Amino acid sequence: MLFDYSYELCEVARDKLSEFMLRRDFKAINVTIPYKEAVIPYLYEISDVAKRIGAVNTIINKDGRLYGHNTDYFGLYSLIEKNKISLKNKKVMILGSGGTSRTALAVAEDMGCSEVYRVSRDKKEGCITYEQMREQHGDAQIIINTTPCGMFPNIGVSAISLEDYPNVCGVVDAVYNPLRSRLVGDAIKKGIPATGGLYMLVAQGARAASLFTGMDVPDTKIDEIYRKIFASKQNIVLIGMPSSGKSTVGNILARKLNMDFVDTDEEIVKAYSVSIPEMFAQRGEEYFRDAEAAVIKSVSALQGKVIATGGGAVLREENINLLKENGRVYFIDRPLEKLIATGDRPLSSNKSDMEKRYSERYSLYTGRCDVRINADEDACDVADKIAKDFFDEDISN
């Protein structure tokens, strides 16, 4: 997306690393785990930042001499600046003990933190344990996660509970799949500035490309590419009452935006080989809600989809938490008088039941959505409003 050069994935077995590095059959490479430290002995020179961190992720071949850099530092620094999260004079806790945690340590120090600690499950050299963090550092102000906790496919989990750290005023997570990890989602619900790691990924890639070519990449270009990638990965999630038009609007959006459409009710029927009314009749509502939750967890891990949910999906907060990890949630708010009760909907098969469900759930829809959409108009107009908001969204966090 930046320059016209060939860039390929090159998998190298551990026992072939030395041969690969000595052959030097490349103009430039990026290096990922587990080789960010292992490549250092083969380099003629490494940058001060890479030397300080003890890890290299970008190597340039200049006339047979290899020069090592660490662009992750630039990526993480840019991510924190972009989201206006100040580390100055703050107590910073870095979750993780790997190479990215050392990058975060250097960034935190350079951004003027007052204290900084790395945290690991085992008491590794230079780290404290999570138990020590809870017992001794409940006044932590900034959390930076560099662990894979909450990363696809194991979504919906977090290494810590923010309830234990009431003074936190900023959360940064290097995880970029999902777009917003559970840790980031929990912070956003509390009104704490928080961000996932996609901008870091783009920024470090742009810095690497700049080193490859010798050409500068302006911040505006980094922002543009980030927005394109974010929009291509984020789901559009529709919630609302039965017969509010979620499936109709969802199908229009999917065609309009060239995205796949997923209906969680249809996925339940596929997964369990039984219709929803039959499932209710044979197993009861609790069984159905468990089945719905399992399907929603699976669907939430998808990216770049339009997802329509069942009317009662909002009854379990965990469903919405998961859907928000990769999605923006829209409440299709159709007036009660325009909702139609039908026999194939077990809990809203008549007008009286529909009115009861509407009264029970309306505050859940409004409280758990990102955007409320007035659906008292044509489905195409509703779809247009959602599409406009989706692409105009402020995605700084």
Secondary structure, DSSP 4 states (H G I P E B T S, - for coil): -------------GGGHHHHHHHT--SEEE--TT-TTTTGGG-SEE-HHHHHHT---EEEEETTEEEEE-HHHHHHHHHHHHTT---TT-EEEEE--SHHHHHHHHHHHHTT-SEEEEEESS--TTEEEHHHHHHH-TT--EEEE-S-TT-TTS-S--SS-GGG-TT--EEEE---SSSS-HHHHHHHHTT--EE-SHHHHHHHHHHHHHHHHS----HHHHHHHHHHHHHHHPEEEEE-STTSSHHHHHHHHHHHHT-EEEEHHHHHHHHHTS-HHHHHHHH-HHHHHHHHHHHHHHHHT--SEEEE--TTGGGSHHHHHHHHHHEEEEEEE--GGG----TT-TT-SSHHHHHHHHHHHHHHHHHH-SEEEE-SS-HHHHHHHHHHHHHH-----
